[in-house]
Amino acid sequence: MFKKILLFISFITIYSCTENNLPENCIRPISFSINRSLENPEFNSILTVGSVEIDGGYKGILIMNAGLDRFLAYDKICPVNDCNSPMVYDEINRPNILKCTCDGSEYGLGVGIGGQPQTEGFVCPAVEYSAVKIGNSIRISNF
């Protein structure tokens, strides 16, 4: 009986840690799936550690090669949707930051960071998508 109760509590705890815990005003990922060939010349910069921007999502998607065949993908929409312009990424000077030009908020990028706000007073994370390498292709989709 104790094991069943422990299993039930574990299930409830894991289930409560979903994205549904985001504040009401945060943007949520949209449902889509994009498959692109890594042999396409536009993806040359992510064959090694680097990034590329593609159309998709709300305002475009930034794809990053985090090394060891791990890819990260972030939507360029400002998380509180207060800007008509997409967020900007400066790979040379600020390689781990997406910045919303309208309100100056910044969001951390990288493995284990998950688009968390780096600016005080902001709680909504940058929208992150799943990016998986499958053979010579990459699939970007909502989780």
N, C-alpha and C positions, 0 to 999 in steps of 0.2 A: 504494500500500500504506500509506503514511504517513497519508493522509487517512482510510482505513478504520480504522486504529488510533486516530487522534484522535477519530473519530466514536464508536467503541466506548467509549473512555475517557470521553467527554462523556456518553454515555448512562448509563453506570454511575454517574457522579458525580451526575447529575440524579436518577436512580432512588433513590440512597442518601439523598437529602434529603427523603424522604417522611415522613409522620407515624409510620411504623413505628419511627422512632428514639426515640420517647417511652419513658421509663422504664416498667417493668412495671406499677407501681402507678397510673399516670395513667389517667384516664377518657378513653375514645375516643368520638367522635361516633357517634350512632346513625343508622341509615338512615331517612329520612323526607323528605317533601316537603309543604310547606304553601303554598297560594296564598291570598292575602287581597287584597281590594279596598282600595285606598288611599282610596276614596270613603266607606268605613265611618267613622263618627264617632270610633271608638276610635283611628283613625290620624291624626287632625287634628294631633297634636303632632309627627309626623314628616314632615309636608308641608314644613316648614322644618327647620332644624337642631334636632333634639330627639330624644326617645326614647319608646318604648312597650314595655310588657311584655305578652306573650301566652302562652297555654297551649301546651305542646309541649316537645319534647326530654325531658330527665330531670326538671327542676324548674322549667320555665318558660323562656321565651326573652326576652332583652332585645334589641330592635331599635333601632338608632341611625341617624339620618340624618347622614352625615358631610359633606354638601354635594356639590354638583355631581352629583346623582343617584347618589351612592355610599351604599350602606347596609351596615351591619355587624350581625351577629347573634351573640349569645353565650348559651350555656346558663347557667342560674343555679345549676347544681350545683357544689359545691366540687370542684376538680380532683382532690383525693386521696380524695374520697368519704368524708370523716370527719365529716359533718354531716347531720342530718336536715332542717335548714332550708335554704331556697335562699339564695344569696348576695344581698346587698343593694346597691342602686345609689342614690346620693344625687346626683341630677342638678344640684342647686343648689350644694352645698358641695364635692363631689368628683366632677365630671362625667366624669372619665376613669378611674374606679376602680370595680371590683366587689370587694366585701369578703365573705369567709367569716366569719360571726359566731362560729363554733365555735372556730376556731384563730387568728383575727385576720389571716389571710393576705390580701393584696391583689393584684389583677391589673389591669394596664394595658389600657385600651381605646382604640381609635382606629386610623386608617389606618397601617399599617406596624408596629403594636405587637403585634397578634395575641394578646392575652390573656396576655402574658408576666407571670410572677410579679414583683411589686415588693417582696416581703418576702424577706429573706435566709433561706436554708435551704430554700426551696421551689423545685422544678424543674418541676413540671407546670403547663402553661399552662391558662387557662380554655378550655373547649370552644367553638370558633368554628365557625359555620355560614356557608354562602354565602347572601347576601341580594341578590337581583337585581330591579330594577324592570323590569317588562314592561308597557308601556302604562300603564294606571291600576291595575295590580296589583303586588304584591311576592311573590316566590317565595323561601321560606326552605327550604334543604335541606342535607344533608351534602354535602361537596364531591364 
